[in-house]
Amino acid sequence: MTTGGVRNPGLAAVLSVVIPGVGQIYNGDFLRGIFWLIVTPGLWIGSGGLLGWICHVIAAYTAYRRAGDKNRGLA
């Protein structure tokens, strides 16, 4: 995906809404992406869906924030 340059925070968030962790991978944060790819389905299954939604939202939000931080040179 994107290895450098400007990242689109909206796209990162949408990717993580569709599949948690993909937005992080788009941002170049591969280990963070793998974390969300493993944790989110585990919480969906383990909590009957309740914590899965929360984890999904957090994954999208962190992908959005991280893309913005990388664009500003903070990450």
C-alpha positions in Angstrom: 0.0 0.0 0.0 1.4 3.4 0.9 5.1 3.4 2.0 5.6 7.1 2.2 4.2 10.5 1.5 0.8 11.9 2.3 -1.8 9.5 3.7 -5.5 10.2 3.5 -6.9 10.0 7.1 -10.5 9.4 5.8 -9.4 6.5 3.6 -7.4 5.0 6.5 -10.5 5.2 8.7 -12.8 3.7 6.1 -10.3 0.8 5.5 -10.3 0.1 9.2 -14.1 0.2 9.4 -14.3 -2.4 6.6 -11.6 -4.6 8.0 -10.0 -3.5 11.3 -6.2 -3.2 10.9 -6.2 -2.5 7.1 -6.1 1.3 7.8 -3.1 0.9 10.0 -1.4 -1.2 7.3 -2.2 1.6 4.8 -0.5 4.0 7.1 2.6 1.8 7.2 2.0 0.6 10.7 2.2 -3.2 10.0 2.4 -4.4 13.6 -0.5 -2.2 14.7 -2.5 -3.5 11.7 -1.8 -7.2 12.7 -2.8 -6.4 16.2 -6.2 -5.0 15.2 -6.7 -7.9 12.7 -6.3 -10.4 15.5 -7.9 -8.6 18.5 -11.0 -7.3 16.8 -12.4 -10.7 15.6 -11.4 -12.2 19.0 -13.5 -9.6 20.8 -16.4 -10.0 18.4 -16.5 -13.7 19.0 -15.6 -13.6 22.7 -18.1 -10.9 23.7 -21.0 -11.8 21.4 -20.5 -8.6 19.4 -20.5 -6.0 22.2 -16.8 -5.4 22.5 -16.3 -6.0 18.7 -18.1 -2.8 17.9 -16.1 -0.8 20.4 -12.9 -2.3 19.0 -14.0 -1.6 15.4 -14.5 2.1 16.2 -11.2 2.4 18.1 -9.4 0.8 15.2 -10.9 3.3 12.7 -10.3 6.3 15.0 -6.6 5.3 15.6 -6.0 4.8 11.9 -7.5 8.3 11.2 -5.4 10.0 13.9 -2.2 8.2 13.0 -2.6 9.2 9.3 -3.0 12.8 10.3 0.0 12.6 12.7 2.1 11.1 10.0 1.1 13.9 7.6 2.1 16.5 10.2 5.4 14.8 10.8 4.5 13.8 14.4 4.8 10.1 13.9 
